[in-house]
Amino acid sequence: MLLVTSNKSRRLLYIRYIGRVQPAEFQRSREDLTTQLGELTSGFRLLADFSQLESMQLDCEAELGRMMELIGRAGVDLVVRVIPDPSKDIGMNILTVFHYPHRPRVVTCENLVEAAMALED
């Protein structure tokens, strides 16, 4: 499951990956993402929370890349990722190079407390 939400006043987009994520879930979440991005101005921050991710199918890579490109075109300035288990990092640094055209600052954290501190900097 993917949950996409935002906080306009904090200029924050929040995407949470839960359980076993499949490509169809990215497709279903695209409308939510587009709506949330429309409410944010350029220079917003992204909190990508992978702490509840069990697994992601390999064929999600293309959909994840499309999502990253939409976020990049909308003007993300800071990407904070919560990845508590490094073995579950699905190649996010490599995907970042190819799918964020403006190279936002990226911070990877082990938990949401660290992520909250990174978002405040």
Stockholm file with secondary structure:
# STOCKHOLM 1.0

chainA/1-121         MLLVTSNKSRRLLYIRYIGRVQPAEFQRSREDLTTQLGELTSGFRLLADFSQLESMQLDCEAELGRMMELIGRAGVDLVVRVIPDPSKDIGMNILTVFHYPHRPRVVTCENLVEAAMALED
#=GR chainA/1-121 SS CEEEEEETTTTEEEEEEEEEECHHHHHHHHHHHHHHHHTSCTTCEEEEEEEEEEEECGGGHHHHHHHHHHHHHHTCCEEEEECSSGGGCCSHHHHHHHHCTTCCEEEEESSHHHHHHHHHC
#=GC SS_cons         CEEEEEETTTTEEEEEEEEEECHHHHHHHHHHHHHHHHTSCTTCEEEEEEEEEEEECGGGHHHHHHHHHHHHHHTCCEEEEECSSGGGCCSHHHHHHHHCTTCCEEEEESSHHHHHHHHHC
//
